[in-house]
Amino acid sequence: MAIRRYFLQVVVMLGDVCLLLACLYLLCNYPQSIFVWLICAAGFFSWKRSGGFMAWRPDNIRNFMANAKKIGL
């Protein structure tokens, strides 16, 4: 049962990394496209407003694991 909690935590952490790597890839390969800049800016600021690297902070990880355990994950 605990594996589900850790799997979910890892997926959220990988989501942060994937978003940033995707933006970096697009900006490095298509720096002249204003559309790419707008998409990356919208994605980055949305990610930042929702907490940014919140899933990477130890206190948030502990809280998540405790709450996930309470609901049966």
Steps between C-alpha positions, in 0.01 A plus 500: 500500500782743579634455148200692365585803712862501388404441137259794508763723662758405237254566218429849633872570534565374146220722375691805626817385328322414174330838480826686547692277259228534236513878525879496486494272195249718316682823581837359392371355174247767401623825659360717220140382541284735704242221533756281679592785734133560584431131565810464718426817693139394562610153612776632723292767672212259549740247654657771719161628625393148591798454730800440278730245659252436780523122448874516563484658846551249782224641720249478214611146421441395862158667503404334172609157620307540825184614321529226238533243777186635668294455182632151442766537235 
